[in-house]
Amino acid sequence: MSRSEQYWVTLSVPWLVRGAHAVQDAINIAVSEAGKRVSEADAPHVHHCDISIQTLSCTACGTPMEAVLVVAETALVGLTLECTVTARSTEDAKQTTRRELGAAFDGTPLVPVGTVRTNSHPDEE
């Protein structure tokens, strides 16, 4: 049996916001709603999640910009969830994160975009 270790799992999450009048409104609402879902999730192996806005680069000039689009008071906000997870492998960390957070994010894709093993072990904390 292999030992459980800590992993840092990064998820890409598209978030739809209705009634957003401006980009900053959409960002604030998306982060707040996603944070509420993370805190309500039954996720015993997911110990911590940071929520941030994804950054895109302009294809013409390379300038970085936030991944937010507002059209007719409806916004699509690209969120990044970076979570600390206890798991037995990189693949197990991805699956555990998606399984444990997935119920709280019903109908919203949680796409793993990176997984890194951390140096700490759960029993050392």
HELIX and SHEET records of a PDB file:
HELIX    1   1 VAL A   23  GLU A   40  1                                  18    
HELIX    2   2 THR A   90  GLY A  102  1                                  13    
HELIX    3   3 PRO A  122  GLU A  124  5                                   3    
SHEET    1   A 4 VAL A  46  ILE A  53  0                                        
SHEET    2   A 4 THR A  74  ALA A  87 -1                                        
SHEET    3   A 4 GLU A   5  ARG A  18 -1                                        
SHEET    4   A 4 VAL A 111  ARG A 117 -1                                        
SHEET    1   B 3 VAL A  46  ILE A  53  0                                        
SHEET    2   B 3 THR A  74  ALA A  87 -1                                        
SHEET    3   B 3 VAL A  68  VAL A  71 -1                                        
SHEET    1   C 2 THR A  55  SER A  57  0                                        
SHEET    2   C 2 PRO A  64  GLU A  66 -1                                        
END                                                                             
